[in-house]
Amino acid sequence: MKPIYALAAGAFALSFTIAACVPAPDSTPAPEQVATATPTPTPAPSATPLSPPPVEANWIDRPQTAGNWRYVSEPGETLAIFTDTAGEAQAVLSCRVGERVVGLARAGRATGSATVTIRTETASRTLAAQASGSAQPTTVATVQARDPLLDAIALTRGRFAMEMPGRPALYLPAWAEVTRVIEDCRR
């Protein structure tokens, strides 16, 4: 056995020997029981309504919108299309390759001012938008391919939000299809 192990084993054994020599503490008597009056609880009124559960203060804590992204490549354009569980398109990121412009589209027409708000972990911006001329009512905002908002969408913590007045917010996963469309526009 190496000398260091012998010293360690001896020190370990000595510590148990010393601990065994320490006498047990004296038992102390239990404190006397003093009678005290216990307060009677006040009954809660039975007609008090329960408060609703708190609303998440941060949009990123809200549940992700159910659905999936799919990537589509067409001549001169690539698309990331987010469809709900019924297969209806809810959001589209499109790249017009020749123009180097990314379109951020939301199903439905905005009420009031036509805007689309994008929220990510690191950025938030409201973009001016316009109604699309397509058969399905759509509101579209556009940004240049090198806009830092697109980097924030691609690198956000798992999801980004797309909000439009008069429509429920979408909490969309930041999947590879989204990043691929952004990269297509930057080539």
C-alpha positions as CSV (number, residue, x, y, z in Angstrom):
1,M,0.0,0.0,0.0
2,K,1.3,3.5,-0.8
3,P,2.3,5.6,2.2
4,I,-0.3,8.3,1.4
5,Y,-3.1,5.7,1.6
6,A,-1.8,4.4,4.9
7,L,-1.8,7.9,6.4
8,A,-5.3,8.6,5.1
9,A,-6.6,5.3,6.5
10,G,-5.0,6.0,9.9
11,A,-6.4,9.5,10.0
12,F,-9.9,8.2,9.1
13,A,-9.7,5.5,11.8
14,L,-8.5,8.0,14.4
15,S,-11.4,10.3,13.7
16,F,-13.9,7.5,14.5
17,T,-12.0,6.6,17.7
18,I,-12.1,10.2,18.9
19,A,-15.8,10.5,18.1
20,A,-16.5,7.3,20.1
21,C,-14.9,8.9,23.2
22,V,-17.1,11.9,23.3
23,P,-19.9,11.4,25.9
24,A,-23.5,11.7,24.9
25,P,-25.1,15.0,25.9
26,D,-27.1,15.2,29.1
27,S,-30.8,14.8,28.6
28,T,-32.6,18.0,29.4
29,P,-36.2,17.9,30.8
30,A,-39.0,18.7,28.4
31,P,-40.4,22.3,28.8
32,E,-43.5,22.7,30.8
33,Q,-46.8,22.8,29.0
34,V,-48.5,26.1,29.4
35,A,-52.1,26.4,28.6
36,T,-52.9,29.1,26.0
37,A,-56.1,30.1,24.4
38,T,-56.3,29.1,20.8
39,P,-57.9,31.7,18.5
40,T,-60.9,30.5,16.6
41,P,-60.5,30.9,12.9
42,T,-62.9,33.3,11.2
43,P,-64.9,31.4,8.6
44,A,-64.4,32.6,5.0
45,P,-67.5,34.0,3.3
46,S,-69.0,31.4,1.0
47,A,-69.9,33.8,-1.8
48,T,-66.4,34.9,-2.5
49,P,-65.6,34.0,-6.1
50,L,-62.3,32.3,-6.9
51,S,-59.8,34.5,-8.7
52,P,-58.9,33.5,-12.2
53,P,-55.4,32.0,-12.7
54,P,-52.8,34.6,-13.4
55,V,-52.1,35.5,-17.0
56,E,-48.5,35.0,-18.1
57,A,-46.8,38.3,-18.1
58,N,-44.3,37.2,-20.8
59,W,-45.5,36.2,-24.2
60,I,-42.7,33.5,-24.4
61,D,-44.4,31.6,-21.6
62,R,-47.6,31.2,-23.5
63,P,-48.4,27.8,-25.1
64,Q,-47.0,27.3,-28.6
65,T,-49.6,27.5,-31.4
66,A,-50.4,23.9,-32.5
67,G,-49.3,23.2,-36.1
68,N,-46.3,22.6,-38.3
69,W,-44.0,24.4,-40.7
70,R,-43.3,23.1,-44.2
71,Y,-40.8,24.4,-46.7
72,V,-41.8,25.0,-50.3
73,S,-39.5,26.0,-53.2
74,E,-41.0,27.6,-56.3
75,P,-39.3,29.4,-59.2
76,G,-38.0,32.7,-57.8
77,E,-39.5,32.2,-54.3
78,T,-39.2,30.0,-51.3
79,L,-41.8,29.7,-48.5
80,A,-42.1,28.5,-45.0
81,I,-45.8,27.8,-44.4
82,F,-47.2,27.3,-40.9
83,T,-50.4,25.3,-40.9
84,D,-52.7,24.6,-38.0
85,T,-53.8,21.1,-37.1
86,A,-56.7,21.3,-39.6
87,G,-54.1,22.0,-42.4
88,E,-55.1,25.7,-42.9
89,A,-52.2,28.1,-43.5
90,Q,-51.9,30.6,-40.5
91,A,-48.5,32.3,-41.3
92,V,-46.1,32.4,-44.2
93,L,-42.5,33.6,-44.4
94,S,-41.6,34.1,-48.1
95,C,-38.5,35.1,-49.9
96,R,-38.7,36.8,-53.3
97,V,-35.2,35.7,-54.2
98,G,-34.6,38.3,-57.0
99,E,-35.7,41.2,-54.8
100,R,-34.0,40.0,-51.6
101,V,-37.2,40.8,-49.6
102,V,-38.8,38.6,-46.9
103,G,-42.6,38.7,-46.6
104,L,-44.2,38.0,-43.2
105,A,-47.8,37.1,-43.8
106,R,-50.6,36.4,-41.4
107,A,-53.9,34.8,-42.3
108,G,-56.9,37.2,-42.0
109,R,-57.3,40.9,-42.5
110,A,-56.2,43.2,-39.7
111,T,-58.9,45.4,-38.1
112,G,-58.0,49.0,-37.7
113,S,-54.5,49.8,-38.7
114,A,-52.8,47.2,-40.9
115,T,-49.8,46.1,-38.8
116,V,-48.1,42.9,-37.9
117,T,-46.0,42.8,-34.6
118,I,-43.2,40.3,-34.4
119,R,-41.8,39.4,-31.0
120,T,-38.7,37.4,-30.3
121,E,-36.6,36.8,-27.3
122,T,-34.3,39.7,-28.1
123,A,-36.3,42.0,-30.4
124,S,-39.9,43.3,-30.9
125,R,-41.1,45.4,-33.8
126,T,-44.4,46.5,-35.3
127,L,-44.3,46.5,-39.1
128,A,-46.6,48.3,-41.4
129,A,-48.6,45.8,-43.5
130,Q,-51.1,45.6,-46.3
131,A,-53.9,43.3,-47.4
132,S,-52.8,40.7,-49.9
133,G,-54.6,40.4,-53.2
134,S,-54.8,36.6,-52.9
135,A,-58.1,34.7,-52.6
136,Q,-57.5,34.0,-48.9
137,P,-57.6,37.1,-46.7
138,T,-54.0,37.8,-45.7
139,T,-52.1,40.7,-44.2
140,V,-48.4,41.0,-45.3
141,A,-45.5,43.0,-44.0
142,T,-42.1,43.0,-45.7
143,V,-38.5,43.5,-44.6
144,Q,-35.2,43.5,-46.4
145,A,-33.3,40.2,-46.3
146,R,-30.5,41.6,-44.1
147,D,-32.9,43.1,-41.5
148,P,-31.7,42.2,-37.9
149,L,-35.3,41.2,-37.0
150,L,-34.9,38.1,-39.2
151,D,-31.8,37.1,-37.2
152,A,-33.8,37.5,-34.0
153,I,-36.5,35.3,-35.5
154,A,-34.1,32.6,-36.5
155,L,-32.2,32.7,-33.2
156,T,-35.0,33.2,-30.7
157,R,-35.5,30.8,-27.7
158,G,-37.7,28.2,-29.4
159,R,-40.5,30.5,-30.6
160,F,-41.5,33.9,-31.8
161,A,-44.8,35.7,-31.8
162,M,-46.8,37.1,-34.7
163,E,-49.6,39.5,-33.6
164,M,-52.2,41.4,-35.6
165,P,-55.0,43.6,-34.4
166,G,-58.3,41.7,-34.3
167,R,-56.7,38.2,-34.6
168,P,-55.4,35.9,-32.0
169,A,-51.6,35.9,-31.5
170,L,-49.6,33.1,-33.0
171,Y,-46.7,31.7,-31.0
172,L,-44.7,30.0,-33.7
173,P,-41.8,27.5,-33.3
174,A,-38.6,28.8,-34.8
175,W,-37.9,25.7,-36.9
176,A,-35.4,25.1,-39.6
177,E,-37.9,26.0,-42.4
178,V,-38.0,29.6,-41.1
179,T,-34.2,29.9,-41.1
180,R,-33.9,28.3,-44.5
181,V,-36.2,30.9,-46.1
182,I,-34.2,33.7,-44.5
183,E,-30.9,32.2,-45.7
184,D,-32.4,31.7,-49.2
185,C,-32.9,35.5,-49.4
186,R,-29.4,36.3,-48.3
187,R,-27.5,34.2,-50.9
